[in-house]
Amino acid sequence: MSKNKYLDLQHASIGNYKIIGKLGHGGMGDIYKAVQEPLNRVIALKVLPPQLSRDEEFAARFDIEAKAISLLEHQNVVNIFDYGEDEGYRFIAMQFIDGMDLGAYIAEHKTIPIPEIIDFTKQICRGLRYAHGRSVVHRDIKPQNILLDKNKFVRITDFGIAKIFETSGPTMVGSTVGTPEYMSPEQAQGKKIDAQSDIYSLGIVMYEMLTRKPPFIGNNAMAVAHMQVHDQPAPPSTKRKDTPKLLEMIIMKALKKDKRERYESVEDLLKDMDRVDMSEPVDPKTVRVPVSKSAPNGTKVDQRIVDRRGGYGLRRSYWGEMAKTQWPSWVAIGALATAFILHVINH
């Protein structure tokens, strides 16, 4: 038995799958590279070992993962081929992606180009839009669960804690299953999770692609969870100067603590992503770092991201707005002043 309490299955066989190497460790078990016999197809095999299979809670979650993925067939979601149990081992046979996860990609690149960030985000949105449309919430969106193949094609994986709305099976309400650095405020508080929780987590992933770090990092899970609930993220443009205005607005809206102020759907977020103008970086003079609501000095939280519709956009400067919206009045005043001066000169 290995140190992480998972049996060593190197070069073993489970069902019709011959394991040829270990790929990593997921939320519910170890993941192996395997060959499906007799098709000779390379697949990724997620395996839950016997000691966890006997645990009713873990076994139920594993069943949820298999069912959730089996409902999804989309180009931006890892496909499932098979699901079953063999000699006490529960397994899921999934599409093998020859590449790396987004977390590794971020670590390897000092700076990810803005167009690439936009492309990755749109692909993630399409996968989530499809899943949400089938009543499946991922509940653990993070860079490690976003796979990139060698052509930089994105696929979402590891629906291990997804919730199927219609199911009467076990739910996670009242618990905080997930990864603290990417957890929505409602998830950190053990409240009901829905599609907007995935949107919050996606906002953090976008933030990390821009700045190489998530907005909230702490010494322990409880500290980070507290930040997710109470602290305001610094605008990404304070850490990366070439951040486009609209891209920052999208991220900050996705990261709103109050779900009523957050994007209602991934579709809405995707529509805004289609409008991002890479030639308009944020003006550093207009950027202010928000202060936590619980700040000891009682300073109010920055309210700069509010537009005229009650949505969220970067506020223009007062005089810039006046110049654009009140120019007819200024022209009229200028004309009157000119007429008055000419009258005085002529008389």
C-alpha positions as CSV (number, residue, x, y, z in Angstrom):
1,M,0.0,0.0,0.0
2,S,1.4,3.4,-0.9
3,K,1.8,6.4,1.4
4,N,-1.4,8.0,0.2
5,K,-3.3,4.8,1.1
6,Y,-4.0,4.0,-2.6
7,L,-2.9,0.5,-3.8
8,D,-0.1,0.5,-6.4
9,L,-1.8,-0.6,-9.6
10,Q,1.2,-0.1,-11.9
11,H,1.0,-2.7,-14.7
12,A,-2.1,-4.3,-13.3
13,S,-5.4,-4.9,-15.1
14,I,-8.9,-3.8,-14.1
15,G,-11.7,-5.1,-16.2
16,N,-10.6,-4.8,-19.8
17,Y,-8.1,-2.1,-19.0
18,K,-4.4,-2.7,-18.7
19,I,-2.6,0.0,-16.7
20,I,0.6,1.3,-18.2
21,G,1.5,4.2,-16.0
22,K,0.2,6.7,-13.4
23,L,-1.0,10.1,-14.5
24,G,-1.8,11.7,-11.2
25,H,-4.2,11.9,-8.2
26,G,-7.7,13.4,-8.6
27,G,-10.3,14.4,-6.2
28,M,-11.7,10.9,-5.8
29,G,-8.9,8.5,-6.7
30,D,-5.7,7.9,-8.6
31,I,-5.7,8.4,-12.3
32,Y,-3.8,6.0,-14.6
33,K,-2.9,5.8,-18.3
34,A,-4.3,2.5,-19.5
35,V,-5.0,0.5,-22.7
36,Q,-8.5,-0.8,-23.4
37,E,-8.3,-4.4,-24.6
38,P,-9.0,-5.7,-27.2
39,L,-9.6,-2.3,-28.9
40,N,-6.0,-1.2,-28.0
41,R,-7.4,2.3,-27.2
42,V,-5.4,4.5,-24.8
43,I,-7.6,5.9,-22.1
44,A,-7.4,7.6,-18.7
45,L,-8.6,5.3,-15.9
46,K,-9.8,6.8,-12.6
47,V,-9.7,4.2,-9.8
48,L,-11.3,4.2,-6.4
49,P,-9.5,1.6,-4.2
50,P,-11.4,-1.0,-2.1
51,Q,-11.0,0.7,1.2
52,L,-12.7,3.8,-0.1
53,S,-15.2,1.8,-2.2
54,R,-16.5,0.3,1.1
55,D,-17.1,3.8,2.4
56,E,-20.7,4.6,1.5
57,E,-20.1,8.4,1.2
58,F,-17.0,8.0,-1.1
59,A,-18.7,5.3,-3.1
60,A,-21.8,7.5,-3.6
61,R,-19.7,10.5,-4.7
62,F,-17.9,8.3,-7.2
63,D,-21.2,7.1,-8.6
64,I,-22.2,10.7,-8.9
65,E,-19.1,11.5,-10.9
66,A,-19.7,8.6,-13.3
67,K,-23.3,9.6,-13.8
68,A,-22.5,13.3,-14.2
69,I,-19.8,12.7,-16.9
70,S,-21.9,10.1,-18.7
71,L,-24.5,12.9,-19.3
72,L,-22.0,15.1,-21.0
73,E,-20.7,14.8,-24.5
74,H,-19.1,18.0,-25.6
75,Q,-15.8,19.0,-27.3
76,N,-14.7,21.0,-24.2
77,V,-15.5,18.2,-21.6
78,V,-13.6,15.0,-21.1
79,N,-15.7,12.2,-22.4
80,I,-16.5,9.0,-20.4
81,F,-16.2,5.6,-22.1
82,D,-17.1,3.2,-19.4
83,Y,-17.9,2.8,-15.7
84,G,-18.0,-0.2,-13.5
85,E,-16.4,-2.2,-10.6
86,D,-13.9,-5.1,-10.7
87,E,-12.8,-7.0,-7.6
88,G,-13.6,-4.1,-5.3
89,Y,-12.2,-1.4,-7.5
90,R,-14.6,1.2,-8.8
91,F,-13.4,2.8,-12.0
92,I,-14.2,5.3,-14.7
93,A,-12.6,5.0,-18.2
94,M,-12.3,8.4,-19.7
95,Q,-10.8,10.1,-22.8
96,F,-7.1,10.4,-22.6
97,I,-5.8,14.0,-23.2
98,D,-2.2,14.1,-24.3
99,G,-1.0,17.4,-22.8
100,M,-1.1,19.1,-19.4
101,D,-3.4,20.8,-17.0
102,L,-3.9,24.5,-16.9
103,G,-2.2,24.8,-13.5
104,A,1.0,23.3,-15.0
105,Y,0.7,25.6,-18.0
106,I,0.5,28.7,-15.8
107,A,3.5,27.5,-13.8
108,E,5.5,27.1,-17.0
109,H,4.8,30.5,-18.4
110,K,5.8,33.7,-16.8
111,T,3.1,35.6,-18.7
112,I,0.2,34.1,-20.7
113,P,-0.7,36.3,-23.7
114,I,-4.0,38.0,-23.3
115,P,-5.5,36.5,-26.5
116,E,-4.7,33.1,-25.2
117,I,-6.4,33.8,-21.9
118,I,-9.4,35.0,-23.7
119,D,-9.4,31.8,-25.9
120,F,-9.0,29.5,-22.9
121,T,-11.8,31.3,-21.0
122,K,-14.2,31.0,-23.9
123,Q,-13.6,27.3,-24.3
124,I,-14.1,26.7,-20.5
125,C,-17.3,28.8,-20.8
126,R,-18.6,26.6,-23.6
127,G,-18.0,23.4,-21.7
128,L,-19.6,24.8,-18.5
129,R,-22.6,26.2,-20.5
130,Y,-23.2,22.7,-21.9
131,A,-22.9,21.1,-18.5
132,H,-25.1,23.6,-16.8
133,G,-27.7,23.2,-19.5
134,R,-27.9,19.6,-18.5
135,S,-28.2,20.4,-14.8
136,V,-24.7,19.5,-13.9
137,V,-22.6,21.8,-11.7
138,H,-18.9,21.1,-11.5
139,R,-18.3,22.5,-8.0
140,D,-14.5,22.3,-8.3
141,I,-13.4,24.4,-11.2
142,K,-9.7,25.1,-10.9
143,P,-6.6,25.1,-13.2
144,Q,-5.8,21.5,-12.3
145,N,-9.2,20.4,-13.6
146,I,-8.8,22.1,-17.0
147,L,-6.8,20.0,-19.4
148,L,-4.9,21.4,-22.5
149,D,-3.9,19.1,-25.3
150,K,-0.9,19.8,-27.5
151,N,-3.0,22.1,-29.7
152,K,-4.2,24.1,-26.7
153,F,-7.7,22.7,-26.9
154,V,-9.4,22.9,-23.6
155,R,-11.4,20.1,-21.9
156,I,-12.9,20.2,-18.4
157,T,-12.3,17.1,-16.3
158,D,-13.0,15.7,-12.8
159,F,-16.7,16.1,-12.1
160,G,-16.1,14.2,-8.9
161,I,-18.2,16.6,-6.8
162,A,-20.7,17.6,-9.4
163,K,-24.3,17.7,-8.4
164,I,-27.1,16.6,-10.6
165,F,-30.1,18.8,-9.8
166,E,-32.7,16.1,-10.4
167,T,-31.0,13.4,-8.5
168,S,-32.4,12.3,-5.1
169,G,-29.0,10.9,-4.2
170,P,-26.6,12.4,-1.6
171,T,-26.0,16.1,-1.8
172,M,-23.2,18.3,-0.5
173,V,-25.3,21.1,0.9
174,G,-24.0,21.9,4.4
175,S,-20.5,20.8,3.6
176,T,-17.6,22.6,2.0
177,V,-16.3,20.1,-0.5
178,G,-14.0,21.8,-3.0
179,T,-10.7,23.6,-3.2
180,P,-10.5,26.7,-0.9
181,E,-8.6,29.0,-3.3
182,Y,-11.3,28.5,-5.9
183,M,-14.3,28.1,-3.7
184,S,-17.3,30.5,-4.0
185,P,-18.5,32.4,-0.9
186,E,-21.7,30.3,-0.7
187,Q,-19.7,27.1,-1.0
188,A,-17.3,28.2,1.7
189,Q,-20.3,28.8,4.0
190,G,-21.8,25.3,3.2
191,K,-24.8,26.8,1.4
192,K,-26.6,25.5,-1.7
193,I,-24.4,25.4,-4.8
194,D,-25.5,26.2,-8.3
195,A,-24.2,27.3,-11.7
196,Q,-23.2,30.7,-10.3
197,S,-20.7,29.0,-8.0
198,D,-18.9,27.7,-11.0
199,I,-18.9,31.2,-12.4
200,Y,-17.1,32.5,-9.3
201,S,-14.5,29.7,-9.5
202,L,-14.0,30.5,-13.2
203,G,-13.4,34.1,-12.3
204,I,-10.6,33.0,-10.0
205,V,-9.1,30.9,-12.8
206,M,-9.2,33.9,-15.1
207,Y,-7.6,36.0,-12.4
208,E,-4.8,33.4,-12.0
209,M,-4.2,33.2,-15.7
210,L,-3.6,36.9,-15.7
211,T,-1.6,37.3,-12.5
212,R,-0.2,33.7,-12.0
213,K,-1.8,33.5,-8.6
214,P,-5.4,33.3,-7.3
215,P,-6.7,36.4,-5.5
216,F,-6.8,34.8,-2.0
217,I,-4.0,32.8,-0.5
218,G,-3.7,31.9,3.2
219,N,-1.9,29.7,5.7
220,N,-4.7,27.3,5.9
221,A,-8.1,26.3,4.4
222,M,-10.1,28.2,7.0
223,A,-8.2,31.4,6.4
224,V,-8.8,31.2,2.7
225,A,-12.4,30.4,3.1
226,H,-12.9,33.4,5.3
227,M,-11.3,35.6,2.6
228,Q,-13.6,34.2,0.0
229,V,-16.6,35.3,2.1
230,H,-15.4,38.6,3.4
231,D,-12.5,40.1,1.4
232,Q,-12.5,41.9,-1.9
233,P,-10.0,40.9,-4.6
234,A,-7.5,43.5,-5.8
235,P,-8.2,44.3,-9.5
236,P,-6.0,42.2,-11.7
237,S,-4.7,45.4,-13.4
238,T,-2.9,46.3,-10.2
239,K,-0.7,43.2,-10.9
240,R,-0.7,43.2,-14.7
241,K,-0.7,46.5,-16.5
242,D,-1.9,45.3,-19.9
243,T,-5.2,43.9,-18.6
244,P,-8.0,45.0,-21.0
245,K,-10.7,47.1,-19.3
246,L,-13.6,44.8,-20.2
247,L,-11.7,41.7,-19.2
248,E,-11.1,43.2,-15.7
249,M,-14.8,44.1,-15.5
250,I,-15.8,40.6,-16.4
251,I,-13.5,39.1,-13.7
252,M,-14.6,41.5,-11.0
253,K,-18.2,40.8,-11.8
254,A,-17.7,37.1,-11.7
255,L,-16.1,37.5,-8.3
256,K,-18.9,39.4,-6.7
257,K,-19.7,38.0,-3.2
258,D,-23.4,38.5,-3.7
259,K,-24.8,36.1,-6.3
260,R,-27.4,38.8,-7.3
261,E,-24.5,40.9,-8.5
262,R,-22.7,38.1,-10.2
263,Y,-23.3,36.8,-13.7
264,E,-26.5,34.9,-13.8
265,S,-25.2,32.4,-16.4
266,V,-22.1,31.4,-18.2
267,E,-23.8,32.5,-21.4
268,D,-23.9,36.1,-20.2
269,L,-20.2,35.9,-19.3
270,L,-19.4,34.5,-22.7
271,K,-21.2,37.3,-24.5
272,D,-19.1,39.8,-22.6
273,M,-15.9,37.9,-23.5
274,D,-16.8,38.2,-27.1
275,R,-16.6,42.0,-26.7
276,V,-13.2,42.2,-25.0
277,D,-11.0,44.8,-26.8
278,M,-7.3,43.9,-26.2
279,S,-6.2,47.4,-27.3
280,E,-7.8,49.0,-24.3
281,P,-5.7,48.3,-21.2
282,V,-6.9,49.6,-17.8
283,D,-5.7,53.1,-17.0
284,P,-3.7,52.6,-13.8
285,K,-4.8,56.1,-12.6
286,T,-8.4,54.9,-12.3
287,V,-7.6,51.6,-10.5
288,R,-8.0,51.5,-6.7
289,V,-7.4,48.5,-4.6
290,P,-10.6,47.6,-2.7
291,V,-10.5,47.3,1.0
292,S,-12.1,44.4,2.8
293,K,-15.5,45.0,4.3
294,S,-14.1,43.8,7.6
295,A,-11.1,46.2,7.4
296,P,-10.2,47.5,10.9
297,N,-10.2,51.1,9.8
298,G,-13.7,50.9,8.5
299,T,-12.8,52.0,5.0
300,K,-15.6,51.4,2.6
301,V,-15.2,48.9,-0.2
302,D,-14.3,50.4,-3.6
303,Q,-17.5,50.8,-5.6
304,R,-15.9,51.7,-9.0
305,I,-17.3,48.7,-10.9
306,V,-20.9,49.9,-11.3
307,D,-22.5,50.9,-14.5
308,R,-25.8,52.8,-15.3
309,R,-27.8,49.6,-15.6
310,G,-26.9,48.3,-12.1
311,G,-24.5,45.9,-13.8
312,Y,-20.7,46.1,-13.6
313,G,-18.3,48.1,-15.8
314,L,-15.3,50.3,-15.4
315,R,-16.4,53.8,-14.4
316,R,-15.1,56.6,-16.6
317,S,-13.7,59.7,-15.0
318,Y,-16.3,62.4,-14.2
319,W,-14.9,64.9,-16.6
320,G,-14.4,62.4,-19.3
321,E,-18.0,61.4,-19.0
322,M,-19.1,65.0,-19.0
323,A,-17.1,65.7,-22.1
324,K,-18.9,62.8,-23.9
325,T,-22.4,63.3,-22.7
326,Q,-22.7,67.1,-22.2
327,W,-20.8,68.3,-25.3
328,P,-23.9,70.0,-26.9
329,S,-24.3,72.2,-23.8
330,W,-20.6,73.1,-23.9
331,V,-20.9,74.1,-27.6
332,A,-23.9,76.3,-26.9
333,I,-22.1,78.0,-24.0
334,G,-19.0,78.6,-26.1
335,A,-21.1,80.1,-28.9
336,L,-22.8,82.5,-26.5
337,A,-19.5,83.5,-25.0
338,T,-18.0,84.2,-28.5
339,A,-21.0,86.3,-29.5
340,F,-20.8,88.3,-26.3
341,I,-17.0,89.0,-26.9
342,L,-17.7,90.1,-30.5
343,H,-20.5,92.4,-29.3
344,V,-18.2,94.1,-26.8
345,I,-15.4,94.6,-29.4
346,N,-17.8,96.1,-32.0
347,H,-19.3,98.5,-29.5
